[in-house]
Amino acid sequence: MVFSKWSFDVEATFPMESLLTVSIYDWDLVGTDDLIGETKIDLENRFYSKHRPTCGISASYAIHGYNVWRDPMKPTQILSRLCKEAKIDGPHYGPGGRVKVANRVYLGPTEIEDENGLKKQTEEHLALAALKHWEDMPRLGCRLIPEHVETRPLLNPDKPGIEQGRIEMWVDMFPKDMPAPGPSVDISPRKPKKFELRVIVWNTDEVILEDDDIFTGEKSSDIFVRGWLKGQQEDKQDTDVHYHSLTGEGNFNWRFVYPFDYLMAEEKIVISKKESMFAWDETEYKIPARLNLQVWDADHFSADDFLGAIELDLNRFPRGAKTAKQCSLEMVTNEQEMPMVSIFKQKRIKGWWPFVARDENDEFELTGKVEAELHLMTAEEAEKNPVGLGRNEPEPLEKPNRPDTTFLWFISPLKAIRYLICNRYKWLIIKIVLALLVLAMLGLFLYSMPGYMVKKIRPDTTFLWFISPLKAIHYLICTRYKWLVIKIMLALLVLAMLGLFIYNMPGYMVKKLLGA
């Protein structure tokens, strides 16, 4: 389907110029244009028809606005002329909004509003009501052609009997001896309005865990969120990656910015682009205004894993939940019972929405939740208050408060070792240290036993301190200050355990407990 809206003014003289031909061509950059099809209209037959198809009878009478009366003759003039030609009694206008034509009475309003909002008396509405029922008149009554757009087939002489498409059009005819008609109806396409949609992805929660940690065997996901407007996939935007999430929680504080053209009357986004590099002109597409958000698990040595998605119709989508716990699968599966909002009316909204995916039974399952904020602005407002993508200036967003486990193992090996020592294998290491300490104490005890047993023969103290310094140290540690050394080692061990515990406290678990 091709949309091309044009208006032409042509002068014709009957009977010499009575056939109107409208042709549709395939334009060629080089060579002759190719005829697709054409339609022919007998203007003389139309002009003299008793059904008066020269200018269709409008559904209403208006003196201003887009639906202004086009015919140079007003409804009262048309009705008077028809009654005179058909020798029908009337029209007779009476009080109470009544008009009588050939013993038939029609009702209608008697006031009309001008451009300034002032009302004045008129009989045009009454005359129009009678014209719409002209087929009810006795003897010469017939249906008058209403204002309409006709659909005509396109035929090609080289392909007789085969329809080459259809054209939608209308033809108005105005005699030269009549008053000049008003200006032509403006049928140029509506111009879309420019908007800018700003989407801030704050957090995710309960995102499914796809990966098994190579060191610890724990389930985790490297979470990031992707977003775009339908029809603008080339403008996809991604958040940074929240690495090694152990509970499906992700922290981002990341802004997406989407400029777009929008037709308010049709509730569609307008996109103009060339279909190919060889196309001469741009093609215009009208697409529903829908925001797509997806959650992914980032992989560095293979393709990223898709986890879930949510599509929000910007004209009508579920109001976001206030908390992650209140966000549920029903917001997608039971939309009709949810309170709905339009971003074009509310302008700004924040909340939680579910990510969903289809399971093996082709049914929706909850795969995560996202906390996002949508802010719609006109292009003029956006120009006055610019913002940066991601967390960049202007109006930068704060860095997210992510747990200590959020890092890449192969990029941060020291963090990985610290995580393994302080988080995963902390108590195992403490047990090993305790075991080694016990073995050391036992060794010291056994090592000191022979000296005491042979004291009656010759005590261990029988040596010169400066000639045998190792014996002197052994004597001080194992005999003189043995229990003091043991106490010091126990105290150091307790302090080490306490230090490990305190060092580990600012990590992920305490943040969850404190709601950080």
C-alpha positions in Angstrom: 0.0 0.0 0.0 1.3 3.4 -1.0 0.1 6.7 0.5 0.4 9.7 -1.8 -2.0 12.6 -1.1 -2.3 15.2 -3.8 -5.0 17.7 -4.9 -5.4 18.9 -8.6 -7.5 21.7 -10.1 -8.5 21.1 -13.7 -10.8 23.1 -16.0 -13.0 21.1 -18.4 -15.6 22.0 -21.1 -18.5 19.7 -21.9 -18.9 17.8 -24.1 -15.4 18.1 -25.5 -13.5 17.4 -22.3 -15.8 15.0 -20.5 -13.5 12.0 -19.7 -11.1 12.3 -16.7 -8.3 9.8 -16.7 -6.1 9.1 -13.6 -3.0 7.1 -14.2 -0.5 5.5 -11.8 3.1 5.0 -13.0 6.2 3.3 -11.9 8.8 6.0 -11.9 12.2 5.0 -13.4 15.4 7.0 -12.9 16.6 6.0 -16.4 14.2 5.3 -19.3 10.5 5.7 -19.7 8.2 5.4 -16.7 6.0 2.3 -16.7 2.2 2.5 -16.6 0.8 0.5 -13.7 -2.9 1.1 -14.2 -5.5 3.8 -14.8 -9.1 4.7 -14.1 -11.5 6.7 -16.3 -14.4 8.9 -15.0 -17.2 10.3 -17.2 -17.5 13.8 -15.8 -20.4 14.8 -18.0 -22.5 11.9 -16.9 -21.8 12.7 -13.3 -22.6 16.4 -13.7 -26.0 15.9 -15.2 -27.0 13.0 -12.9 -30.1 13.5 -10.8 -28.2 12.2 -7.8 -26.2 15.4 -7.7 -22.6 13.9 -7.4 -20.9 17.2 -8.3 -20.1 17.8 -4.6 -21.2 15.3 -2.1 -23.6 16.2 0.7 -21.6 16.6 3.9 -22.7 14.9 7.1 -22.8 18.2 8.9 -22.7 21.9 8.2 -19.8 24.0 9.5 -18.5 27.5 8.6 -15.0 27.0 10.0 -12.5 24.2 10.8 -11.2 21.2 8.9 -14.7 20.1 7.9 -15.9 23.5 6.5 -18.8 23.3 3.9 -17.1 23.0 0.4 -20.1 23.4 -1.9 -20.5 27.0 -3.3 -24.3 26.5 -2.7 -25.5 26.4 0.9 -27.9 23.6 2.0 -30.9 26.1 1.9 -30.0 27.1 -1.7 -29.7 23.5 -2.8 -33.0 22.5 -1.2 -34.8 25.4 -2.7 -33.4 24.6 -6.2 -34.3 21.0 -5.9 -37.9 21.7 -4.7 -38.3 24.2 -7.6 -37.0 21.8 -10.3 -39.2 18.9 -8.9 -42.2 21.2 -8.4 -42.4 20.1 -4.7 -44.1 22.3 -2.1 -41.5 23.8 0.2 -39.3 24.3 2.0 -41.2 26.0 4.8 -39.2 26.7 8.0 -41.1 26.9 11.2 -40.4 27.5 14.9 -38.9 24.8 17.1 -36.3 23.7 14.5 -38.8 22.4 12.0 -38.7 22.4 8.2 -41.6 21.1 6.0 -41.1 19.7 2.5 -44.0 18.1 0.6 -46.0 17.2 3.7 -42.9 15.8 5.4 -41.4 17.5 8.5 -37.7 17.3 9.5 -36.1 18.5 12.7 -32.7 19.9 13.3 -30.7 22.6 15.3 -31.2 26.2 14.5 -27.9 27.7 15.9 -24.4 27.6 14.6 -21.1 28.7 16.2 -18.7 31.0 14.4 -14.9 31.1 14.7 -15.1 33.4 17.8 -17.5 31.0 19.6 -20.5 33.2 19.1 -23.8 31.5 18.3 -26.2 32.8 15.7 -29.5 31.6 14.1 -29.4 29.6 10.9 -31.6 27.3 8.8 -28.8 25.5 7.1 -29.0 22.5 9.5 -32.7 22.1 8.8 -32.1 22.2 5.1 -29.3 19.6 5.3 -31.6 17.3 7.3 -34.1 17.4 4.4 -31.4 16.8 1.8 -30.3 13.7 3.6 -33.8 12.3 3.2 -34.5 13.5 -0.4 -35.2 9.9 -1.4 -38.4 10.1 0.7 -39.9 12.8 -1.6 -42.8 11.6 -3.8 -42.4 10.9 -7.5 -39.0 12.6 -8.2 -37.2 11.9 -4.9 -33.9 10.1 -5.1 -30.8 9.5 -2.9 -28.3 12.4 -3.1 -24.7 11.3 -3.2 -23.1 11.9 0.3 -19.6 13.2 0.8 -17.3 10.2 0.5 -14.0 8.8 -0.7 -14.5 6.4 -3.6 -12.3 3.4 -4.3 -11.7 2.7 -8.0 -9.8 -0.2 -9.7 -6.7 0.4 -11.8 -6.6 -1.3 -15.2 -3.8 -1.6 -17.7 -4.7 -1.8 -21.5 -1.9 -4.4 -21.9 -3.4 -6.6 -19.3 -7.2 -6.5 -19.9 -9.5 -7.8 -17.2 -6.7 -8.0 -14.5 -6.9 -5.4 -11.7 -3.5 -3.8 -11.1 -4.5 -2.2 -7.7 -6.9 0.4 -6.4 -6.9 4.1 -5.9 -8.8 6.0 -3.3 -10.0 9.5 -4.5 -12.9 11.9 -4.8 -13.9 14.4 -7.5 -15.7 17.7 -6.8 -17.2 19.6 -9.8 -18.1 23.3 -9.6 -19.7 25.2 -12.6 -17.9 28.3 -13.7 -21.2 30.3 -13.7 -21.6 29.7 -10.0 -19.8 31.5 -7.1 -16.2 30.3 -6.7 -15.8 27.5 -4.2 -13.6 27.9 -1.1 -10.0 26.8 -0.9 -9.2 23.2 -1.6 -9.3 20.8 1.3 -5.9 20.3 2.8 -5.2 16.6 2.5 -1.5 16.8 3.1 -0.3 14.2 5.6 -0.3 15.0 9.3 3.0 16.1 10.5 4.3 14.1 13.5 5.5 15.8 16.7 8.9 15.2 18.0 9.3 13.6 21.5 12.1 12.2 23.6 11.6 9.2 25.9 14.0 8.9 28.8 14.2 5.5 30.5 16.2 5.0 33.7 16.9 1.4 34.7 17.5 1.5 38.4 17.6 -2.1 39.6 16.6 -5.7 38.8 15.5 -8.4 41.2 14.8 -12.2 41.2 16.5 -12.6 37.8 16.9 -16.3 37.1 20.5 -17.6 37.6 21.9 -19.3 34.5 25.7 -19.8 35.2 27.5 -22.2 37.5 30.6 -20.7 39.2 33.7 -22.5 38.0 35.3 -22.1 41.5 32.5 -22.4 43.9 29.7 -24.1 42.0 27.3 -21.4 43.0 24.5 -20.3 40.7 25.0 -16.7 39.4 24.2 -14.4 36.4 26.1 -11.5 34.8 23.1 -9.3 34.3 22.5 -6.4 31.9 19.3 -4.8 30.5 18.7 -3.9 26.9 16.0 -1.5 25.6 14.7 0.0 22.4 11.5 1.4 20.8 9.7 -0.9 18.4 10.8 -0.2 14.8 14.1 1.3 16.0 16.1 -1.9 16.7 19.2 -0.2 15.3 19.0 2.2 18.3 19.3 -0.6 20.9 20.9 0.6 24.1 22.5 -1.6 26.9 23.3 -1.0 30.5 26.7 -2.0 31.9 27.0 -5.5 33.3 26.3 -6.4 37.0 28.7 -9.3 37.3 28.3 -12.4 39.4 24.8 -11.7 40.9 24.1 -14.5 43.4 20.4 -13.7 44.0 19.2 -12.1 40.7 19.6 -8.6 42.1 21.2 -6.1 39.7 22.1 -2.4 40.4 22.5 -0.1 37.4 21.3 3.5 37.6 21.6 3.7 33.8 19.7 6.0 31.4 18.4 5.3 27.9 17.4 8.2 25.7 15.1 7.6 22.6 14.0 10.5 20.3 11.1 9.7 18.1 8.4 11.3 15.9 4.8 10.6 16.9 1.3 11.1 15.4 -1.0 11.9 18.3 -4.2 11.3 16.2 -3.1 7.8 15.1 -1.1 6.9 18.2 1.8 5.7 16.0 5.5 6.4 15.8 6.6 7.6 12.3 9.8 6.3 10.9 11.3 7.5 7.6 14.1 5.5 6.1 15.4 4.2 2.8 14.6 0.6 2.1 18.0 0.0 0.5 21.1 1.9 -0.4 19.8 2.2 -4.0 16.5 3.7 -3.0 15.9 7.2 -4.2 13.4 8.4 -1.6 12.7 7.5 2.0 9.8 5.2 2.9 7.5 6.2 5.8 6.4 3.6 8.3 3.8 4.0 11.1 4.4 1.7 14.0 2.7 1.3 17.4 4.5 3.2 20.2 6.0 0.3 22.3 9.0 0.2 24.5 10.9 -3.1 24.7 13.1 -4.0 27.7 15.0 -7.3 28.0 17.3 -8.8 30.6 20.3 -10.8 29.5 23.1 -12.9 31.0 26.4 -11.7 29.6 28.9 -14.3 28.4 32.4 -13.5 27.3 33.4 -16.6 25.4 29.9 -17.4 23.8 26.7 -15.6 22.8 24.8 -13.8 25.6 21.8 -15.7 27.1 18.3 -14.2 26.8 16.5 -14.4 30.1 13.2 -12.4 29.7 11.5 -9.4 28.3 8.6 -6.9 28.9 6.9 -4.9 26.1 5.1 -1.7 27.2 2.5 0.0 24.9 3.3 3.6 25.7 -0.4 4.5 25.2 -1.7 1.9 27.6 0.4 -0.2 29.9 0.1 -1.5 33.5 1.0 0.9 36.2 4.3 -0.2 37.8 4.3 -1.9 41.2 5.6 0.1 44.1 7.9 -2.6 45.4 9.6 -5.7 43.9 7.4 -8.0 46.1 4.2 -6.5 44.6 5.4 -7.0 41.1 3.9 -10.2 39.7 3.4 -12.3 36.5 -0.3 -11.2 36.5 0.8 -7.7 35.3 1.4 -9.4 31.9 -1.0 -12.4 31.9 -4.0 -10.4 33.4 -3.5 -7.0 31.9 -7.2 -6.2 31.5 -7.7 -6.1 35.2 -4.7 -4.0 36.0 -4.8 -0.2 36.3 -3.5 1.2 33.1 -1.6 4.4 32.3 -0.4 6.4 29.3 3.0 8.0 29.2 1.6 10.7 26.9 -0.9 11.7 29.6 1.1 11.1 32.8 4.5 12.1 31.4 6.5 10.5 34.2 6.1 7.2 36.0 8.3 4.9 38.1 7.8 1.4 39.3 8.5 -2.3 39.0 7.6 -4.5 35.9 8.1 -8.2 35.4 10.4 -9.9 32.9 8.7 -12.9 31.3 9.7 -15.7 28.9 7.9 -18.8 27.6 8.7 -22.2 29.1 8.6 -25.6 27.5 4.8 -25.6 27.6 4.7 -22.3 25.7 3.4 -20.6 28.9 4.7 -17.4 30.5 7.0 -17.7 33.4 8.5 -15.0 35.6 12.2 -14.6 34.9 13.0 -11.4 36.8 11.8 -7.9 37.7 13.0 -4.5 36.7 12.7 -1.1 38.4 12.5 1.6 35.8 11.5 5.2 35.4 9.9 6.6 32.2 10.0 10.3 31.4 8.4 11.7 28.3 9.3 15.2 27.0 8.7 17.2 23.9 11.7 18.0 21.7 11.6 21.6 22.9 11.6 20.6 26.6 14.3 18.0 26.0 16.5 20.7 24.3 16.1 23.0 27.3 16.9 20.2 29.8 19.5 17.8 28.2 20.7 14.7 29.8 23.5 12.2 29.2 23.4 8.6 28.2 24.2 6.0 30.9 25.5 7.9 33.9 27.2 10.6 31.9 26.7 14.4 32.2 24.6 16.5 32.0 22.5 15.4 35.0 24.8 12.4 35.7 23.4 9.5 37.8 25.2 8.1 40.8 27.2 4.8 40.5 25.2 1.9 41.8 26.0 0.4 45.2 26.9 -3.1 44.1 28.1 -5.9 46.3 31.8 -6.9 46.6 31.2 -10.0 44.6 30.5 -8.0 41.4 33.7 -8.5 39.4 35.2 -10.7 36.7 37.4 -13.6 38.0 40.0 -13.4 35.2 40.3 -9.6 35.3 40.5 -9.3 39.1 42.4 -12.4 40.3 43.2 -10.7 43.7 39.5 -10.1 44.3 38.8 -13.6 43.3 41.3 -14.9 45.9 39.9 -12.6 48.5 36.4 -13.8 47.8 37.4 -17.4 48.0 39.3 -16.9 51.2 36.9 -14.5 53.0 33.6 -15.7 51.7 33.5 -19.2 50.3 36.2 -21.0 52.2 36.6 -18.8 55.2 35.6 -21.4 57.9 37.6 -24.1 56.1 40.7 -22.0 56.3 40.0 -21.2 60.0 39.7 -24.9 60.7 43.0 -25.6 59.0 44.7 -22.9 60.9 43.3 -24.2 64.2 44.5 -27.7 63.3 47.9 -26.5 62.4 48.1 -24.5 65.7 47.1 -27.6 67.7 49.8 -29.6 65.8 52.4 -26.9 66.5 51.5 -26.9 70.2 51.7 -30.7 70.4 55.0 -30.6 68.6 56.4 -28.0 71.0 55.2 -30.0 73.9 56.8 -33.3 72.6 59.9 -31.4 71.6 60.3 -30.0 75.2 59.7 -33.4 76.9 63.2 -35.0 76.5 64.9 -32.0 78.1 62.8 -32.4 81.3 63.2 -36.2 81.5 67.0 -36.1 81.3 67.5 -33.2 83.7 68.8 -35.6 86.4 71.7 -36.6 84.1 72.4 -33.1 82.7 69.8 -30.3 82.4 69.2 -28.5 79.1 70.5 -25.3 80.7 74.0 -26.6 80.8 75.4 -24.6 77.9 76.9 -21.2 77.2 74.2 -18.7 75.9 76.6 -16.9 73.5 78.1 -20.2 72.2 74.7 -22.0 71.6 72.2 -19.2 70.7 69.7 -21.7 69.2 69.7 -23.7 72.4 69.1 -20.4 74.3 66.1 -19.5 72.0 64.8 -23.1 72.4 65.1 -22.9 76.1 63.3 -19.5 76.3 60.4 -20.6 74.0 60.0 -24.2 75.1 60.9 -24.0 78.8 60.9 -20.6 80.2 58.1 -18.8 78.3 56.3 -21.8 76.7 52.8 -21.0 78.1 53.2 -17.3 77.4 54.0 -18.1 73.7 51.0 -20.4 73.5 48.8 -17.7 75.0 50.1 -15.1 72.5 49.5 -17.5 69.6 46.0 -18.2 70.8 45.3 -14.4 71.2 46.7 -13.8 67.7 44.5 -16.6 66.3 41.4 -15.1 67.9 42.3 -11.6 66.6 42.8 -13.1 63.1 39.4 -14.8 63.2 37.8 -11.6 64.4 39.6 -9.6 61.7 38.4 -12.0 59.0 34.8 -11.7 60.3 34.9 -7.9 60.4 36.6 -7.8 57.0 33.8 -9.9 55.5 31.0 -7.8 57.1 30.8 -5.0 54.4 30.2 -7.7 51.8 27.0 -8.9 50.1 25.2 -10.6 52.9 25.3 -7.6 55.3 24.2 -5.3 52.5 21.1 -7.6 52.0 20.5 -7.6 55.8 20.7 -3.9 56.1 18.8 -3.2 52.9 21.7 -1.4 51.3 
